[in-house]
Amino acid sequence: SNLAKLTFNQELYYVGERQMRLIFSDPTMYLGRAIAFLFACTFFSVIYIYCRDRNQDQVLNRLWLSMWFVGVPTSLGVVAVYSFNEEYKILRKEVKNGMFSIWSFLITSFVLQAPLMFILAVFLDGIPGFAIANFWGPHYLEITAFYAITLFTYECIARMLSISFDDPLMGMLNYLQIWFTSFLFAGVMVPEDQVIWPFRVFFYIMPLKWSISSNAYLDAIGT
């Protein structure tokens, strides 16, 4: 009953505090993914170690490395679908009971997730990308920001799919379906001009193409 009398600012504080507790109580959501990003991207950097020298004959390998750095971390967003689904079931009851408004949840979730995506991006490219793979140092902030934006995009896809199905497994399967489509139409697996319409539209609406091309550009321009 006390919660029903909260002001909007008090709601934001209450929901934000609760979301923080949930983030730290479920290590698979962010801490687990951060460690997975670090190890997975380090592995790819070591496998593609010769492309750190930036020779002309390593251009294609470097492009593939950029694709792995984007593709693998975004695929791990599938674990978020399950967690978001469980969260949504509780959230739906609380909002219906008038404990707080949905806007309080949406605002606090965005405020908390934005820096978390940047932290995940640092785990992704800090040591594996810049220390091992020799990403272009002067563009550190721009490259890290692009990774954070890409991760946030797929985090939003995960959240959308988590509430689209009662069974979280269906949401997870559809997330992987969207990810595989993004990976196929990212511009590396098959050239854009060699795909017939209407399938070519996926090159324009799937996020991976824009992230990979932007990061490849920032890693090469001015070097």
C-alpha positions as CSV (number, residue, x, y, z in Angstrom):
1,S,0.0,0.0,0.0
2,N,2.9,2.3,0.7
3,L,4.3,1.7,-2.7
4,A,1.1,2.9,-4.3
5,K,1.7,6.3,-2.7
6,L,5.1,6.8,-4.1
7,T,5.9,9.8,-6.3
8,F,7.3,9.2,-9.7
9,N,10.9,10.1,-8.5
10,Q,10.5,7.7,-5.6
11,E,9.3,5.0,-8.1
12,L,12.4,5.5,-10.1
13,Y,14.6,5.1,-7.0
14,Y,12.7,2.0,-5.9
15,V,12.7,0.3,-9.2
16,G,16.3,1.3,-9.9
17,E,17.5,-0.1,-6.6
18,R,15.6,-3.4,-7.3
19,Q,17.0,-3.7,-10.8
20,M,20.5,-3.2,-9.4
21,R,20.0,-6.1,-7.0
22,L,18.7,-8.3,-9.8
23,I,21.8,-7.5,-11.9
24,F,24.2,-8.5,-9.2
25,S,22.2,-11.5,-8.0
26,D,22.2,-13.1,-11.5
27,P,25.8,-13.3,-12.7
28,T,24.9,-15.0,-16.0
29,M,23.3,-11.8,-17.2
30,Y,26.3,-9.5,-17.3
31,L,29.3,-10.7,-15.4
32,G,29.1,-14.1,-17.0
33,R,28.8,-12.6,-20.5
34,A,31.7,-10.1,-19.8
35,I,34.0,-13.0,-18.9
36,A,32.8,-15.0,-21.9
37,F,33.4,-12.0,-24.2
38,L,36.9,-11.7,-22.8
39,F,37.9,-15.3,-23.4
40,A,36.1,-15.8,-26.7
41,C,37.5,-12.6,-28.3
42,T,41.0,-13.4,-26.9
43,F,40.8,-16.8,-28.6
44,F,39.9,-15.2,-31.9
45,S,42.7,-12.6,-31.5
46,V,45.2,-15.3,-31.0
47,I,44.0,-17.4,-33.9
48,Y,44.2,-14.3,-36.2
49,I,47.5,-13.1,-34.6
50,Y,49.3,-12.5,-37.9
51,C,46.8,-9.8,-38.9
52,R,48.0,-7.6,-36.1
53,D,50.9,-6.6,-38.4
54,R,48.5,-4.8,-40.8
55,N,50.0,-6.1,-44.0
56,Q,48.0,-5.9,-47.2
57,D,47.7,-9.6,-47.5
58,Q,46.0,-9.7,-44.0
59,V,43.1,-7.4,-44.9
60,L,40.6,-10.1,-45.4
61,N,41.6,-11.9,-42.2
62,R,41.3,-8.6,-40.3
63,L,37.8,-8.2,-41.7
64,W,36.9,-11.7,-40.6
65,L,38.3,-10.9,-37.1
66,S,36.0,-7.8,-37.0
67,M,33.1,-10.0,-37.8
68,W,33.9,-12.6,-35.1
69,F,34.3,-9.7,-32.6
70,V,30.8,-8.6,-33.3
71,G,29.1,-11.9,-34.1
72,V,30.0,-14.1,-31.2
73,P,29.2,-11.5,-28.4
74,T,25.9,-10.6,-29.9
75,S,25.0,-14.3,-30.2
76,L,25.4,-14.7,-26.4
77,G,22.6,-12.2,-25.9
78,V,20.3,-15.3,-26.1
79,V,20.8,-15.9,-22.4
80,A,19.2,-12.5,-21.7
81,V,15.9,-13.7,-23.3
82,Y,15.4,-16.2,-20.5
83,S,16.2,-13.8,-17.7
84,F,14.1,-11.0,-19.2
85,N,11.2,-13.5,-19.6
86,E,11.3,-14.4,-15.9
87,E,11.6,-10.7,-15.0
88,Y,8.6,-9.8,-17.2
89,K,6.3,-12.3,-15.5
90,I,6.9,-10.6,-12.1
91,L,6.8,-7.1,-13.6
92,R,3.5,-7.7,-15.2
93,K,1.9,-8.6,-11.9
94,E,3.5,-5.6,-10.1
95,V,2.4,-3.1,-12.7
96,K,-1.2,-4.5,-12.7
97,N,-1.3,-4.2,-8.9
98,G,-0.4,-0.6,-9.2
99,M,3.0,-0.9,-7.4
100,F,4.7,1.3,-10.0
101,S,4.2,2.5,-13.6
102,I,5.8,0.8,-16.6
103,W,7.6,4.0,-17.4
104,S,9.6,3.8,-14.2
105,F,10.8,0.4,-15.2
106,L,11.6,1.4,-18.8
107,I,13.5,4.6,-17.8
108,T,15.6,2.8,-15.0
109,S,16.3,-0.1,-17.3
110,F,17.7,2.2,-20.0
111,V,19.7,4.2,-17.5
112,L,21.3,1.0,-16.1
113,Q,21.8,-0.9,-19.3
114,A,23.6,1.9,-21.2
115,P,26.7,1.9,-19.0
116,L,26.5,-1.9,-18.7
117,M,26.7,-2.3,-22.5
118,F,29.8,0.0,-22.5
119,I,31.4,-2.1,-19.7
120,L,30.7,-5.3,-21.8
121,A,32.3,-3.6,-24.8
122,V,35.4,-2.9,-22.8
123,F,35.7,-6.5,-21.9
124,L,35.1,-7.3,-25.6
125,D,37.8,-5.1,-27.1
126,G,40.1,-3.9,-24.4
127,I,42.6,-6.7,-24.1
128,P,41.5,-8.9,-27.0
129,G,41.1,-6.1,-29.6
130,F,43.6,-3.3,-28.7
131,A,46.2,-5.2,-26.8
132,I,46.4,-8.4,-28.8
133,A,44.8,-7.7,-32.3
134,N,46.3,-4.2,-32.5
135,F,43.1,-2.3,-33.1
136,W,43.7,1.3,-34.0
137,G,44.3,3.0,-30.7
138,P,43.3,6.6,-31.6
139,H,39.8,5.3,-32.3
140,Y,39.4,3.4,-29.0
141,L,36.4,5.4,-27.8
142,E,34.6,5.3,-31.2
143,I,35.2,1.5,-31.7
144,T,34.1,0.8,-28.1
145,A,31.0,2.9,-28.5
146,F,30.0,1.1,-31.7
147,Y,30.4,-2.3,-29.9
148,A,28.3,-0.9,-27.0
149,I,25.6,0.3,-29.4
150,T,25.6,-3.1,-31.2
151,L,25.3,-5.0,-27.9
152,F,22.5,-2.7,-26.8
153,T,20.6,-3.3,-30.1
154,Y,20.6,-7.0,-29.5
155,E,19.8,-6.5,-25.8
156,C,16.6,-4.7,-27.0
157,I,15.9,-7.6,-29.4
158,A,16.3,-10.0,-26.5
159,R,13.9,-8.0,-24.4
160,M,11.3,-7.8,-27.2
161,L,11.4,-11.6,-27.7
162,S,11.3,-12.3,-24.0
163,I,7.8,-10.8,-23.8
164,S,6.6,-12.1,-27.1
165,F,6.2,-15.7,-25.9
166,D,5.1,-17.3,-22.6
167,D,7.7,-20.0,-23.1
168,P,11.2,-18.4,-23.0
169,L,12.6,-21.2,-25.1
170,M,10.5,-19.9,-28.1
171,G,12.0,-16.5,-27.5
172,M,15.5,-17.9,-27.4
173,L,15.0,-19.8,-30.6
174,N,13.7,-16.8,-32.4
175,Y,16.6,-14.7,-31.1
176,L,19.1,-17.2,-32.6
177,Q,17.1,-17.1,-35.8
178,I,17.4,-13.3,-36.0
179,W,21.1,-13.5,-35.1
180,F,21.8,-16.1,-37.8
181,T,20.0,-14.0,-40.4
182,S,22.1,-11.0,-39.3
183,F,25.3,-13.0,-39.6
184,L,24.4,-14.3,-43.1
185,F,23.5,-10.8,-44.4
186,A,26.4,-8.9,-42.7
187,G,28.2,-8.5,-46.0
188,V,31.1,-10.9,-45.4
189,M,29.5,-14.3,-46.0
190,V,27.9,-13.3,-49.3
191,P,28.2,-10.1,-51.4
192,E,25.2,-7.8,-51.2
193,D,24.9,-7.3,-55.0
194,Q,24.8,-11.1,-55.5
195,V,21.6,-11.6,-53.4
196,I,18.3,-11.3,-55.1
197,W,15.4,-9.2,-53.9
198,P,13.5,-9.3,-51.6
199,F,16.2,-11.1,-49.6
200,R,18.6,-8.2,-50.2
201,V,16.5,-6.0,-47.8
202,F,18.1,-7.9,-44.9
203,F,21.4,-6.2,-45.6
204,Y,19.8,-2.9,-44.8
205,I,17.7,-3.8,-41.7
206,M,20.0,-6.2,-39.9
207,P,22.4,-4.5,-37.4
208,L,25.5,-6.6,-38.0
209,K,26.3,-5.2,-41.4
210,W,26.4,-1.6,-40.1
211,S,28.4,-2.5,-37.0
212,I,31.1,-4.6,-38.9
213,S,31.5,-2.1,-41.7
214,S,31.8,0.8,-39.2
215,N,34.3,-0.9,-37.0
216,A,36.4,-2.1,-40.0
217,Y,36.4,1.5,-41.2
218,L,37.5,2.9,-37.8
219,D,40.2,0.3,-37.5
220,A,41.6,1.1,-40.9
221,I,41.1,4.8,-41.6
222,G,44.1,7.0,-40.8
223,T,46.4,4.1,-39.9
